[in-house]
Amino acid sequence: MKYLFLLLTVFLTTRLAAQTEAPILISATDSPLTTPGFPALKDSLEKALGHKDPIAAAGILSRMGETCYHLGYYPQALDYHLQAGKLYREARQWIPLAQNLNNIGTLYYYSRQPAEARSYYDEALSLFTRAGNFSGMAQTLGRIGHLSEKRHEYDSAAYYQHKALSLFARSASQDGIAKIYENLGSIHEDLEQYDSAYHYFSKALELNLLQHNRLATIEIYNNLGDILRKTSRFAESIPYTRSALALALETREEYQLSSAYRDLSKAYNLLGRNDSAFHYGELSRESLLNIYSRESGKQLSIIKAMYDTGKKDMEIAGLRNARNTAISLVIGALLLALLGILVISRQRLRIRNAALLRMQEQQQFQTRTELLQVQEESLKQELEVRSKVLGTHTLHIIQKNQLLEEIQGKIVDMVNDDRRDQKKQLKQLQQLIHQNFNHDQHWDEFRNIFGQIHESFFDKLKSYCSGLTANDLRLIALLKMNLSSADIAVLLGISQDSLRVVRYRLRKKLQLKQGESLTTFIQSV
């Protein structure tokens, strides 16, 4: 159950990133909560095509692409946007075409094809520039800047964001200016320039409050809370996060609500108030489950609409076949020679329909496969990030303990000196350093991250022996990481002789036979 919830969290976190991460995404007003139902859009598309209104059809196709984008169907969303772009281009509707190109670029960005995304952004920028549309130019520059930020090209990212800011100022778009301030804050946050990040986020908050943009205000409150937590001002972060929570409850923004609950859980955990941290963590989990349930319903609706469309096409083909058959029967009495031709024609039509059905099934299978690949890649990236964090914490502890060991040795030499006036203070300092070997906050962080990477490892281990102490579990975790005895001794702040004694006692607790390797046993759990 824990592993299932982790998968759900990663999947919905990815969806949340798609809703809030990129600058001025597919539509500033549409979201999964406000986008019309997919079946209704299908019906509207058929009417527009029936009335031979390509511009209206292109707009509906674009909306269908947005719906699929919000639900994570990137290949299907790309198909709809490409169809819309073709209609806009034929009708010479340059501004809608440029907006649609931006949407396609965003889809390529989330499909991890930055070069393709940049080419579509550049074409959109060219169209907006030729039309003299400052707002469109600014939006596109903001997207290019965001793309540069995610590629860690921070100088380019800041350059494009400032260009977008000047263009938004010329078009007097306060919402656009606020979004660029938020993007600049994100850049400085990535660079760990937290004072500058706080400054830009605060300016974005001021503008969003004036514009009554509640969704953007929620995001800024969360960003400010993040900055304060990263600068160890945990208590100061809570009012911002609570403001975000209140707005999310008021606007029923489930994604933002889950994020606010999660941030409150982090803050209270950092403050040592674990009861409150657990409470808000559970609320975040319930919110994620609600989102998953709602998203599943929307996905089923889209699948049903696609199925109904295919079924309707087959019924139309069947009616046509029946009509052809009736005509052939009437004519067959007079022209028996044509019967063979009609039979062959019918067989060809059946084969063509079967081939079309197989093609549709292959496309659906490919779509599902691509979605699974995206989800698998997200899980791999999450595991890689946590593994790197675990290695970083381990290296930090080793370096810190080695430094303390060196300092302790020097102090011992000084204590052995005849200068009696310093002995008392040096002995106290020596005792303090020795205590610090086993009381480091990084051990708690190490165990939390280790438990996330090696799920249920400790539970399986306790099935062999329920009397393991915290020190036993700490030693077992280091052995699981294949660290050398020298590194383990440094991490635990003990000598290698003491380590051999500790390992012997652990073997007895685990009831290992003589000659059986302790490390091999732990690796097999």
Secondary structure, DSSP 8 states (H G I E B T S, - for coil): -HHHHHHHHHHHHHHHHHHHTSTT-S-SS--TTTS--HHHHHHHHHHHHHTT-HHHHHHHHHHHHHHHHHTT-HHHHHHHHHHHHHHHHHTT-HHHHHHHHHHHHHHHHHTT-HHHHHHHHHHHHHHHHHHT-HHHHHHHHHHHHHHHHHTT-HHHHHHHHHHHHHHHHHTT-HHHHHHHHHHHHHHHHHTT-HHHHHHHHHHHHHHHHHHT-HHHHHHHHHHHHHHHHHTT-HHHHHHHHHHHHHHHHHHT-HHHHHHHHHHHHHHHHHTT-HHHHHHHHHHHHHHHHHHHHHHHHHHHHHHHHHHHHHHHHHHHHHHHHHHHHHHHHHHHTT-GGGHHHHHHHHHHHHHHHHHHHHHHHHHHHHHHHHHHHHHHHHHHHHHHHHHHHHHHHHHHHHHHHHHHHHHHHHHHHHHTSS-GGGHHHHHHHHHHHHHHTT--HHHHHHHHHHHHHSTTHHHHHHHH-TT--HHHHHHHHHHHTT--HHHHHHHHT--HHHHHHHHHHHHHHTT--TT--HHHHHHH-
